[in-house]
Amino acid sequence: MDIRGGISRGLTACVGAVAVVVALCQGVGPAASAPVVTGSKQVTDRLSIIYVYSPSMNRVIGNQVLRPAGNSAGAPTFYLLNGKGGGTDGDSWVNYTNYESFFAGKRVNVVSPLGGRYSWYADWRGPDLVTGINKWQTYLTRELPTALAPELKSSGANAIAGLSMSGGPALDLAGQAPDVYRAVASYSGCPAISSPLGTAAVSATVASGGANPLAMYGPPGDPAWAWHDATLHPHRLRGKAIYISAATGLPRAAPGSAAVPLFFGPAQVEVITRQCTDQMAGGLRSAGIGHTYKVFPTGAHTWGSFEQQMRDSWRVIGPAIGA
């Protein structure tokens, strides 16, 4: 895993430079009006980086694509988002989990964009001095699926999932694009972004990367925060397979002893995401929308917990897309 992580970290570090070169070689530039695959780079026999030009952001974005073994034509696609760093800092499913082995025997394409750091995967109102132009809702609902479908020769059945920063956005994106995603999952996410706790969590996450949260949905209380709060619009997810999860923040207890909270950090963050996810479950229940909500008795806000949740979610996601 260390070797694979080193290779992937090296690749992700130069995604921007390589992508620009590939785009220029392919003749894709500012004049392009449609999303298009500009090139690819093979990492392993199943893992590659496919570069897609985004007209809305006027740049080429690398996307880690894990294909099924053998002939992948006709397989569904699972868009598995990375966390707050967008995978560009090496903090990704590829480097910190064994997701490759988990999907080894499954007939599905797994796509993780390399980008969107501290963006909440939203369409921002204006450019940010640190993160630039953010039109990630457009990219993930219109551009990327459109560009990849012919490249992957996929079945057209898509699902989307996210962890931590990308968990709430995954639910919002699936609801905003009802014809694109059949299934959705959130792992330790915070979909209740218009609540006082949620707004504070979003703002702190975005600001931790040096970006300006006011450039995203405006000041707290702006209607845009409520519009993108999935807990307030559960009806948008009606008819989809839904999996939401979180952990308690408690560590595993030694035999015969009680579990106690960890110091402030991943444990307390997980307590916050648990509260946000509780709100999502409550909204779905009130709307009479079927869903699966799993609370893991132990676990903090860590990759180990995210991977555990992702693996458990497959019993919901996989059948929904025919994987």
N, C-alpha and C positions, 0 to 999 in steps of 0.2 A: 504493500500500500504506500510505503514511503517513496519507492521508485516512481510509481504511477503519479503520486502527488507532486513529486518534483518535476516530472515531465509536464503535467498539466499546469502547474504554477508558472513554468517557463513560457508555455504557450499563451496562457491568459495574460501574462504581463506584456506580451507584444501583439495582442489582438488588434489594438488600434492601428499600429503602424502597418502590420501585414494587411489588414482589411483595406486600408487606403490604397496600398500598392496594388492589391488584387482588383479593386474597383477601377483604378486607372487603366490597368491592363485590359480589363473587360470593356472599357469605354463607357462606364457608368459614372455619371457626374451630376451636378446640380440640375441639369436639364431633364433628368429622368423623372417621369411622372407616375410610375408604377413600381411596386416592390418587385425586386428581381434577385435571384441568386447570382452572386458575382464570382463565386469560387468555393473551394473546400480544401481542407487539409486533413489527411488521415492521421489519427493518433495511435489507435490500435486496430485490430481486425474489425471491431464493431463500433468503436468510438471515433467520431470525426468532428471537426468544426466546420460548419457551413456558414458562409458569409452572405448576408442579405442586406441589400440596400433599402433603407427606409426613406421614402420621400418626405414624410412628415418631419423627420429629424435631420434630413439631408446628410446622412452618414451611413456607413456600412457597419453592421453589427454582427459579431460572431455569435454562433449558437452551437453549443455542445449537443451533438445528436448521437444517441446510443440506439443502434438498430438491432433488431432481432437477428439471431443466427440464420444463415441460409437466405433464401429468397424472401425479402421483406415486402414485396409488392402486395398491396391489399391489406396491410396491417394498419390498425388504428394508431393514433398519436396521443401521447400523454405529455402535456406541457408542464414541466416540473420546475417551478421558479426557484431561484436562489434567494438568499437573505438580503440583509441591508446593504451589503457590498456589491450586490449584483453578480457575484462570482468573479469579478475582475481582480479581486484582492486574494484569490486563491481559496476563499472561504466558500466552498461549494459542495454540492452533492458528490462530484467526482472525487474531490480530495478528502472529504471527511466522513464518508460513508462507504458501505459495501454495496451500493445500489447496483453496480454492474453485475455482481453475482446474483443479486435478487432477481433482476430482470433477464438473466441469462436464458432461462427456459420459457420465457413469455413472449408471445408474438405481439410486440408493440414497439413503436418508435418512442423514445423518451427525449424530449427537447428541452434544453435549459439555456435561455438567452444569457449571454455574457454582457451585462450592462444593466443600467437602471439603478445604480447605487444611490441610496438615500432618496429615491424618487417616489416611493410608495406606489410605483408602477402606474402613475397617473398621467393624465394630460394636464400639464401645468398651464397656468394663465400666461406666463411669460418666461423668458430665459432666466436661468440662474447663473450667477457669476462663477460658481464652482462646478455645477453639474451640466450647465449648458441648456440646450433645448430638450425638454422632456415631453414626449408624446407617446408614452408607453401604453396607454389604453388603446390608442390607434394602432400601434405596432402589434400588440398582442391579440387584438380582435379583428383587424382587417389586413394588415400587411404581412406579418409572419405566416399565418396559416395559409394565406393566398399564395405566397411564394413557395412554401415548402410542399404543398399538396402534390404538385406535379413532380417535384424533385424526388420525393419519397415514394411516389406512386401509392399514397395512403388511401385507406378506405373512406376517408371523410368523417369518420367517427372520432371526435376529439374530447379530451378531458383536460382540466387544468387544476393545479394544486400549488400551494405556496406554504412557506414556513415563516414564522415570526413576522418580519415586516411585510412579506408577500402573501401571508395567509388571508388577511382581510381583503386585500386587492383581488385575490383569486376569486373570492365570492362575489365581489362587485363586478369584476370583468365577466364572469359567467352570466350574471344577471343582466348586464348591459348588452351582451351579445347572445341573445337566446338561441340563435340559429347556428352558432359556432361550437359551443361546448355542451355536451350531453351530461357531463358529470363534473363535480367540483369537490375539492377538499381543502381544508385549512388546518394546518398543524401548528398549534400554539400561536395562533394569529390574534389580531385585535380588530375585528370588523366594526365594533361600535365606536367609530371614530368621531362622531358628533357629541358623544357624552363627555363630561368634563375630564374623566379619567382617560378616555380614548384620545381626545384632542391633545391632552398633555403628553401622552405616550407618543403619538405621531410627531408632534412638534419636536420633542426631545430626540427622537430617532433621526429625523431629517437634519436637525441642527447639529447632531453629533458628527455628521459628515461635512460640516461647514456650509451646508446649503441653507437657504432661507425658506422656512415653511410657509411664510405668507405669500410666496410666489406660486404656491401650489393651488390651494383652494381659497386663498384670501385669508382675512383675519378670522379667528374663532367666532363662530356664530353666523358666518356667511352661509347662505342656503346651500352652497356647493358641498359643504361638509355633510349636511344631512342627505343630499342627493346621492353621495357615494358611501353612505353608511348602510351596509347590507342588512343590518339588524332592523332598519326602518322600512325596508323594501323586500321582505321575504317572498312576496308574491312573484317577484321576478325569477325566482328559482323553481317555481312550480313545474313539475314534470321532469326535473333533473334528478340524478342520483347525487345525494349530498352526504358528505362525511365531514364532521368537525370534531376536533379533539384538542386536549390539553392535558397537562399533568398537574399534580397538586403542589409541586415545588418541594416536596419532602424527599429526603434521601432514603435509600433502602436501609432499614433498621437491622441491627445485628440480632440474632436469635435471642428472644427473651427480653428485648429492650424496646422502648417506644421510639418511633421516628421523631426527630426534632427538626425545626427549620434550619436551613443553612444561613450563613452570614449574608448580608445584603449583596445581591448580585444575581446570578442566574436563577436562584430559587425564588427571589422576590419578583423578578421579571415574570417568571412563570405564573406566580399567583395573580399578577395583573392580567396576563393573557387568559388565564382561566376565567376571571370575572367577565372579560370581554366575550369569551366564547359562551359562557352561561347566557349572556344577553342574546346572542345569536340563536341559541337553542330555544330560548323563550319566545323569540319572535317567530320562529318556524312553527313551534307548537301552537301559538295563538292563531296563526294563519291556517292551521290544519295541513301543513306541508310535511310529508314524510321525510325523515332524515335519520342518520346514525350519529349519535353523540357519544364519544368515548372519553371518559376521564381516567387517566392512568394513576393508580394510587401512589406511585413514587415517580420522581423524575424532575429535573430542573430544565432551564431554558438552554439546552445543549444539543449538539448534533446527534448524540446517542438517543436522546428522546425523540428528536424529529424523525430519525430513521425508524424507530420503533412505531411511531404513529403512521408513517408512510406505508410501512409493511402491512400494518393492520388495516389500513384504508383500502388496500387492493381488493379485499373481499366485496367492497362496494363499487369501486371504480372499474376494476377489470371487467366484470360482467356487463356493466352499463355500456361499454364501448366495444364489446365483443373480443376482448383480448384473452 
